[in-house]
Amino acid sequence: MRGKGWKHTMREGWAFIAIAVLAFVAGLLIGDLGASPETKTVYVSNAGESEEASEASGQAEGEGAEPETAGGEGASGAQLFTSIGCGGCHTLSAAHSTGTTGPDLNESLATDDDTQGIEEMIIHPDAEVVEGYPSNVMPQSYGQSLSSSEVHELAEFLVAGTKAKPSP
């Protein structure tokens, strides 16, 4: 009886390694797909906000107050900016975001932009597109997915964090 030879052994070895690598990668993918996503709440405060503001609302820091759900009715503009992903595309110092897909809001929101104008920019983002950026990139659905009070809170946050001015 004759042996299979070294070529046959090498071929079987490479086949075994290839199958092992595929099984390892498949295990990683399946493991990640079955994992539940981690949710984090990020709080962004205005520079002038102090402990007095939290005490005025009836809760001092550390007293176990339950935070409002980010993106829910009554969420602050800062929470909305974070929860709906604005910082993934826009740079804004007030939110510590560094996105580059969309305009830098520190620079593109000017002193002639006001709260009402920013609300319009959020609801109809392609009505006025910043030079150098393509249209149809910012989601067109914020007018439907956010309540008017949420759009207003978000616009007020942007006014407070940039050189834009509040509406009279």
N, C-alpha and C positions, 0 to 999 in steps of 0.2 A: 504494500500500500504506500502510495507516494504522498508526501506532504503538499500542502496547498501552495507553498512558496511565499516569499516575502512580499511580492507585489499584491497578492490577494490579502495578506494580513494588513498591509498599509491601507488598502482600499477600505477594508472593514473598519479600521481605526478612524479614518477620516469620516466615514459615514456615522460612526458612533459619536464623534465629537460634534458633527453638524446637528444630529438629532438632539444631543444634550443642550446645545446652545439654543436651538429652537424651543425646546421645552422650558428652558430658563426664561427666555424672553416672554413666552406665552404666560408663564406663571406670574411674571411681573405685571403684565398687562391685565390679566384677570384679577390679580390682587388689587390693583389700583381701581379697576372698574367697580369692584364690590365695596370699596371704602366709602364711607359717608364723607361729604365735604365738610371741612372745618369752617365754622363761621366765627368771625371776629367782629366785635363792635369797636369802632374807632371814634374817639371823641376829639373834636377840633373846637378850640375855644377862641373867641376873639381876644385880642391883646388886652382890652380894657375890662374883660370879664373877671370877676373876683369871687371870693368865697361868699361875699355879701349877697351876690346874685343868687347863689344856690340856696342860701338861708332864706332869702325872700320868697322862694318858691315853697318853703315849708320843709325842706330837707337839707340838712347839712351834709357835707361830704362824709362818706363812710357810714352813713346811717342805714345802708341797705336799700336805698330807693331803687326801684326797678327802672332802668333806662327805657325810653320810648324805643320802639322798634324802628330801626333805620329804614327809611323809605315808606313808612306807614303814615297815616294821617296824623298831622301834628309834629312830624319830624322837623328838626331845625334845618336850615339851609346847609349848614356844614355837614350834617349827617346825610342829607340828600346828595350833596356833591360826592361824598364818599360812597354811599350805598348804590347809586345808579352808575357809578364808574366814570364820572367826569374826569377824575385825576388820571385815569389811564390814557387819556388823549390830550389833556390840557395841563400846562404848567400853571400853577397858582401858588404863590408864596403862602397865602393865608391857610391853605390846605396842605402845605408841604408836598405838593404833587409836582411831578416832573415829566408828564406825558408830552410827546412831541408830534403825535399824529395830527392834532388840531392846533389852533393858534395859542400862543402864550397869552393867557388872559391878563396877566400883569401889564402887558404891553398893548394888547389889541383893544381892551376896553378903555375908552378915552373919557376925558372930562365931559364931553358932550353926550355920552351914553348915560341914560338914566334907568331907574328901576323898570319903568314901563317898556322902554326900548329893549332892555335885556330880557324881559319876559317874552317879548315878541321874537327875539333871537332864539330863545329856547324852544318855543312852540313852532316857529317856522324858520329853521336854521338855514335854509337855502335862499331865503329872501335877500339876504345880504351876506356874501361870503368874503372872508378876509383874503386879500390879494396874496397869491402864492399857495393857497390851499384849494383842493378840489371840492366841488359841491357833492352832495349825496353821500357824505361820509358820516356826518353826525346823524344819529337816529332821528327819524321824522315823527316818531310816535309819542314824544313827551307831552304833547297836547292831549292825548288820550290816556296815557298811563299815569300821569301826574294830575292831581287836583289843582284847581286854580290857586288855592292857598299854598300848595307845595311849590308851584312855579314861582309864586310871589316870594316865598321864604328863600328859595334858591337864588332868585334875582337880588334880594336884599343882601344875602351873604356875599354875592359877587360884588355888589356896590361897596359893601363895607371893607372888602379885601382888596380893592383896586382903586384906581383914580377916577372911576365913574362916580356920578353924583345921584343922590336919592331924588325920586320924583317929587315935585312940589306938592 
